Amino acid sequence: MLEFISQNLATIVISAVVFAVIVLDIVYLVRKKKQGKNICGCSGCNGCSGCNGMCSKGSDK
């Protein structure tokens, strides 16, 4: 087991960092959505066709 870890340490570390970044991004998006801010990048206008109606209502401050 220790041999496997030592041979693949770089892959394990890089995978852990990528996983952490993904988790932090998801947490950020969930918090923004709960605050009522847009998460798709549009300005929150009624004609927001770029989000296909998926934008949450509110202003992106």
N, C-alpha and C positions, 0 to 999 in steps of 0.2 A: 504494500500500500504506500509506504513512504517513497519507494522507488518510483512509482507512478506519479506521485505528487511532485517529486523533484524533477522528473523528466518533462512534466507538463506545467511547471510553475508559471511560465510566461503566459500561456494560454488561459490558465485559471485566473490569473490576475487581470488580464485584459477583459475576459468575459465578465468578471465581477464588476469592473469599472463600467462597462457598457450597460450591464443590467442596472446598476445604480443610477446611471444617467436616464435610462428609460423610466425607472420608477419615479425619479424626481420630476421628470417631465409630466407624467401622468398626474402626480400629486398637484403640481402647479396648475394644470388644466382644470382639475376638479375644483380646486379652491377658487379659481377665476370664475368658473361657471356658477358656483354657489354664491359668489358675490354679485352675480347678475351681469357680469361683463361679457362682452363678445369674445369668443375664443377662436373665431375663424379669421379675424383680421379685417372684417368689414367695419364700416362706420356705424352700423346699426340702423341704417335707413330702411324704410319700408320696401324699397325696390332692390333689396340685396340679392341679386340673382347669382352671385358667385358662391353663395353658401347653400343654395337650393332650399331656402327657408329653414335651415338648420341653426341659424344664429340665435343665441339667447337674446332677449330684449334687454336693452340697457346701453349705456355709453361706454366706450372703450377709453378709459382715462389713463 
